[in-house]
Amino acid sequence: MSLDKATIRKVATLARIEVPEAELDATAAKLSGILKWIEQLSEVNTDNVAPMSGGTTDLAQSWRSDEVTDGGMADKVLANAPDAQDGFFGVPKVVE
């Protein structure tokens, strides 16, 4: 499938990108090459290939208990704070 300038203009408008007039031919050639490669993929025989939903279909999800915690690392978090006061972040006063 080869694309013409009008199709490239329409795709660019739909994608909300600007393609300068001077680059329309080059863009059409690149996109046509991509579409030809995709057409080649459709020629591959996949009759004996089972469909998959992901690369880890044989793995089971590991669940953790849903418990609310404070994370247990307040000291580590506050170590990065420029101003820590009494276990909290110190911030500049913004209201008079």
N, C-alpha and C positions, 0 to 999 in steps of 0.2 A: 504494500500500500504506500503510495507516495502522496505527500501533502503539498498543496499549493499555497501561494501567498495569502489568499483569502482565508483559508482554513487556519493558517498560523495567526493571522490577525484576530480571528474569532476566538481561538484558544487563548491567545494573550489577553484579550478583553475579559473573557470568563475567569481567567486566573488572576486578573488585575495586575498584570506585569506589563512593563513597557518594552516592546521590541522595536528598535529603530528600523526604519525602512531599509537601510543599507544591510541590516543583518537578517532580513526575512528569508533570503535564499539559503543562507548558511543554517539558520534555525530549522527550516523545512527539511534540509538534507539530514541534519542530526536526528530530528524526530522521526523521519522516514526510516532511517537506519535502526532506530530503537524498535519501531513497529515491525520491521522485517525480522529482527531477532526474536521478537515475541511470537511471530507467525511460525518461526522455526520450532519453537517450543511446542506448539500445538501438533506438530508432526511426530513427536515422541510417543511411542507405544507405551501406554500406562495401564493396559488391561489387567495385568497380574500384580499391580501395585495396590496395596490396601491403603485407603484414605487414612490420614492421621490428623489429629487436631493440634499436635505439637510434638516436639522432639523428646518429650519426657512422658510418654503415655503410660509406661509401665510403673512409674513412681507413684506412691501414695502421698497425699498431703499430710504433713505433720501438723497437728493442732496443738496450740498452747492454751492454757487456761486464760480466760478473759478477766484479768484482775487489774484494778486501778491502783497504780503505784506512783510514787514521786520520781521513779527512775533510779533512786539510790546513788546518784552521783552529783549531788549539789555542789560538793567541794570542787570537783573537776570542772563543772560548768562555770562556777564563780571564779575559778582561777584565770579564766580568759577575760573577765570583766575588767574594764578600766577603773571602776569604782564599786567595790563590794562593801555593803554595810549591813551587819547583823544577819547575814545569810541571804541577802537580797541584792539586786542590782541597784546601784546608786545612780540616779538620773538627775539632770539639772531641773530646777524648779521652772515650770512654764506658766503657772498661774500666780498672779499677784494677790 
